[in-house]
Amino acid sequence: MKKVSVGVDIGGTNTAIGVVDEAGRVIAKNSIPTPGHGDIEKYMDDLAAAIRKLLNSADEIFTVLGIGVGAPNGNYYQGTIEYAPNLSFKGVVPVVELLKKRFPELDYLALTNDANAAAIGEMIYGGAKGMKNFVMYTLGTGVGSGLVVNGDLVYGHDGFAGECGHTTLIPDGRLCGCGSKGHLEAYCSAPGMKRTAFELLAKYNASDSLLATKSFSELDSKAIYDAAEQGDKVALEVFELTGKYLGQGLADTVHHLSPEAIFLFGGPTAAGDYIFKPTKESMEEHLLPIFKDKIAILPSELDCGDAAIVGASALVYKEIEK
């Protein structure tokens, strides 16, 4: 009988749920709203009901191995979400414990943050199969990372290791979403790229740029890519600067961990060489000689639309390996 795991991605607006087979194929998926009412028991009842409904709706017969959850501020060791700023559930929320009450028949239940889930997904289903040392960077609303050393995800002593997006790139630089200044995330996330674009538009008084007519709410990394494809100088420089900053951050990561490869995932990576080429050049520029020309920068092989639930589901297989 086919074996599957359930992947759950808890976001600020929606919670995505997927049934995933051992090859990383999503058999069935659905979503429910992530509520704003703050009642965790009600939410967990709704989530459990949605999971069971999804399992019952699938055409195939299978054995469910467990449930993996990716969530902001997810603590793998404790199975908790802790002080997540974009969720209505305040303080420390014992998600795994609450799931166990609702799925006592399942042996494998685990939770981690979304970037760690993506790294595990890459290791189980994607381009990092067979790799023991690699790093996953997720570029989106923020910059997340998952660190794999000797085949295991690095969680640190408290479960929160791997916040490479909050390393300081420029002292006293841009305000980051976390409240500190100059972090990598403030420059290399999708909103960071937008900020770079507006800074360049002002610097050059570039009224002839294709980006000049965009409002702050309209401009995104896709619009910057489209403009770059048409040779827009501001858009091209946005990618050059973003790659410069990201490469510098990746070089720091290489110096700490000496990975075989670094995978990039998220919306901005769809720009291909516009982002990968300057990133690679900048990383090589900032590396010690012993690391030069050794580390590949690769696009994630996870499907962007399903990566969150696929990555979360992969947690179950990592638990089984233990």
Secondary structure, 3 states (H helix, E strand, C coil): CEEEEEEEEECCCEEEEEEEECCCCEEEEEEEECCCCCCHHHHHHHHHHHHHHHHHHCCCCEEEEEEEEECCCEECCCCEEECCCCCCCCCEECHHHHHHHHCCCCCEEEEECHHHHHHHHHHHHCCCCCCCCEEEEEECCCEEEEEEECCEECCCCCCCCCCHHHCECCCCCCECCCCCECECHHHHCHHHHHHHHHHHHHHHCCCCCCCCCCCCCCCCHHHHHHHHHCCCHHHHHHHHHHHHHHHHHHHHHHHHHCCCEEEEECHHHHHCHHHHHHHHHHHHHHCCHHHCCCCEEEECCCCCCCHHHHHHHHHHHHHHHC
